[in-house]
Amino acid sequence: MTMFVLLLAGTGAQAGEASDDFNKPLQSQAAQGKTGGKPSLGVSLAASHFVLPDERANELELQLKTPGAQTRLEVRIIMPDGLTLSGPDTFQLAAQDGVARHPLAFNSAASGVYNVTLIVTDMESQSLNRQALGFVVRVGDTEQSRARKTTSKASVTFKARETVY
Amino acid sequence: MGRLGRGLLNMWCLGFIALIAACGGGSGGEFSEYIDNNTSSAPAASSSSSQSQDGQVNLSGRLTYDFVPLDSGGLNYSQTEERPIRGAVVNLVDAEGSLVQTQLSDDEGRYQFSVATGTQVKVQVEARSRFDGEQSWTLQVEDNTRANALYRMEGEVISVESVNTQRDLHAPSGWTGDGYGEPRAAAPFAILDTAWEVLQHLREADPQLQLPAARFRWSPNNAPVDGLVTDGDIGTSYYDGQALYILGAEDSDTDEYDRHIIAHEWAHFLEDSLARIDTIGGPHAQGEKLDMRVAYSEGVANALAGFTLDDPLYFDSVGVNQSEVAGFDIAQDVVSNPGWFSESSIQAVFYHWLEKVGITPFYEVITDESFRQNSALVSVFLFADVLSSRQADNVWGSAQDSAAAEFFDLYREQRMNSRDRYGAGERNNGATANVLPLYLRLQSLFGQSIEVCSSQKNGSAQSGFERNFNKLGVHRFVRFRPMNTAVYEISVEQTQAASTNSDPDIEVYRRGGLVARGFTDDAGSESLEVELEGNEEYILSVYDYADHPAIGQSAYQPSCFNLSVSLAGGE
């Protein structure tokens, strides 16, 4: 089994925002004073996009950043179709100095782009104690863009369930 | 007529065309002013009539969507309700796709058009509410993974018979028992409806309410992954000053039915649009010690969500089948680390206060020019100061005087003391050295330097500045007022570093707006030149951008700097 981790985007910033002149994107975001996210546990992933070279078993390291230095977490992994996790899908982690680490090993049926979800529970929180996080695993030689984008400004139209009297 | 009565009358009148004349609108009145800019050739709603005329019949109906309730077991699909699509743009479209008429649905989701018999038309409803009149607003739900296209639903093209006809349109949730097996047509209308409900409280508070367009961006692809929003990798539900992004990823995190989250983000938008938003954003959790700007903005957003939805239990559905929840009680008034830096304390104060006195006193404070144009940064102290001033000036009279007293009772219970916009006299420092007084002051511009310290002790060691930046103690605030308009040099020099090297940075604010910044990577020092107006109060925010690896250790010390201001050019 080979350890292969390629960080594509792991700053935690909203990608797509322009960096400021001094390559401090988050600081720039802070100075703009315009971001208000929903309440959460405050846990984040150090990296959220990974590239694995092929469909064979590959390992990557999960790194969770926590607001508390000694936080104890339970992590449950929800796998997408086509990607298989070797090992348990639920485990407990103890953060040290605000970081919890865990190796994950995957096999995939085919090249592709997979969204993996983590449900993270703070085992000691008395209040909001659960949060969903996600990361993207790109396996093999696959299209870089997920190609959902369109330049059309046309509306997204749903067919109504219509009753005529 | 009182505010409430007038507001309710407007709601009653809005959109139901048969009532337009009775409401004093009619041709040329406020309700005839509604025009969809995308279809400017369309006749206004007042062109319709419930009275049958020669060759005309009524085409009416009811618009509904599937609302999936959220409880402690997650989204409860077995209890799905049909709810009205309220205040939405309804279009009558001919067989060629051209717009014939448009109007807004009423509070029951009803619409009514007068149509010529024999024409081929379909009914179309947009995930948008738009009104231009004495009050004005635009709320719309778009797909950020499809070029921000507007969501809508429509029926079939059917010939209009010679009798009055009813066509009801329903947006299903798409839930098929073990997943979303069908298109999730209801989701955009669920988001619109929560925003609509919050909007009604504002309409009651302000008969002249004028709001800019609010753009909610939702997609089934919107996942809790950091990345490109055009891919749906939005990270979380958030407001960025331009739009409100909402999660929609099935079996991961969907927020379209999590009404408190919609209302929370909507509250950030309202704060930005109607009052002033100074928050620096970033991750925030209940119980954390936060920068005062973040604590105020997040706490107020939670309180407004609980109040306007008449439910203090904040739930967030996650996981497989959206069957798990995270949540907290907004009304909980026993909180850890209470104070002006606590989102939990501030939400408790504002939620209970809104419950006691209604939204009008709050609305009047945040829209007061002395709040919006204040030189102090927006925090609970600025709110308390403006509230106190209005009380002292007897703006509200004796009835509302008690509203202020109610606020300050709750305020004290959460260990907030100062009623000064700069926090003068505040005694609660959150067990964090160097945060009080909240603002230092440069008494003289020249020849004086003062020491300011930036601490990340309320963050964590390996999180780095990128996650610690919005915690209590990182930003140190300094007031100064130049006597003359000139170009000034603002400098900081390290006197003590929390790590090997510090990286001090400076931001300069005028009435909450960022006017200059010093963001170089220079170790141990920073300087910038900026032209400043004489006799105008500026706020400097000084902090250390460097990571502090010793956080949590007994030897941890903040980074400290000498700050000075001089005329540029060495005078």
Interface residues (C-beta under 8 A of the other chain):
Chain A: A9 G10 T11 G12 A13 Q14 A15 G16 D20 D21 F22 K24 L26 Q27 S28 Q29 A30 A31 Q32 G33 K34 T35 G36 G37 K38 P39 S40 L41 G42 S44 L45 S48 H49 K65 T66 P67 G68 A69 R76 I78 D97 G98 V99 N115 T117 I119 Q126 S127 L128 N129 R130 Q131 A132 L133 G134 F135 V136 S145 R146 R148 K149 T150 T151 S152 K153 A154 S155 V156 T157 F158 K159 A160 R161 E162 T163 V164 Y165
Chain B: V123 Q124 V125 E126 D143 T145 R146 A147 N148 A149 L150 Y151 R152 M153 E154 G155 E156 I158 T165 Q166 R167 D168 L169 H170 A171 P172 P183 A185 N221 A223 P224 V225 D226 G227 L228 V229 T230 D231 G232 D233 I234 G235 T236 S237 Y238 Y239 D240 G241 Q242 A249 D251 S252 D253 D255 I261 H264 E265 H268 D272 I277 D278 T279 I280 G281 G282 P283 H284 A285 Q286 G287 E288 R293 S297 E298 A301 N302 Y314 D316 V318 G319 V320 E324 V325 A326 G327 F328 Q332 S336 E343 S344 G459 S460 A461 Q462 S463 F465 E466 R467 F469 N470 D505 E507 G512 L514 R517 F519 T520 D521 Y545 I551 G552
